[in-house]
Amino acid sequence: MSTYSPITQQADPDQNLRTVISLLQAVKRPGIESLLDYLLESDYFTAPASTRYHSAFEGGLCQHSLNVTREFSKENAKWEKPIPRNSVILCGLLHDLCKVGAYAETTRGYEKVKDLPKGHARLSISRATKFIELTPVELNIILYHMGLFGAYLDHEFTAWALHKAIIGTPQVQAFAAVDMADSKRKTGTSKSSSQGSQLSHLM
């Protein structure tokens, strides 16, 4: 049985980098090394996940992505027909690639960079698929991970399209719920001692 430490809302960028590398290298898919090179050359491991809404600290983007990967893995294991481990890893780690290069640190905290490419989930998909091919299930989970926010605020799809995606792949709704839950967690006061061990069952 796997054991898990409490989720942290602080980040250890070096540990998280090692964990992400191990997870992605376990995904045997053409282009994965090129994807890793892209992440390593970007600010994926040091960027915040937002300016103020959640994980607005150094390394918050990667920390949030790892938190979601872990919790989605636990949720996925409960289903009669779970999706493959590789899909859990890719959806968890890549769903917010749109936030790479999106924020700049200022004296007032983080601010959005001007003239960013438009899109949220679709931008994440576009960036990921430059390097690897995503399965239809992975595409749906990433596309719809904002739930109704994606339909009514980002206008990336309709509520009816979201409904059809959930009927076809119920984990679409589960992933969106996990993502939302992590974005609403209070900031913790201590770092997890072993992010890698928390995800060792996925490696």
WOFEN-V900335 format. One record per run of one state. SS is the DSSP state (H for helix, E for strand, C for the rest). FROM is the first residue (numbers start at 1). TO is the last residue. If there is no record, write none. Layout:
ss = <SS;SS>
from = <FROM;FROM>
to = <TO;TO>
This chain:
ss = <C;H;C;H;C;H;C;H;C;H;C;E;C;E;C;H;C;H;C;H;C;H;C;H;C;H;C;H;C>
from = <1;13;26;32;42;60;77;85;95;97;100;103;107;109;113;121;129;136;144;148;153;159;169;171;184;195;199;200;203>
to = <12;25;31;41;59;76;84;94;96;99;102;106;108;112;120;128;135;143;147;152;158;168;170;183;194;198;199;202;203>
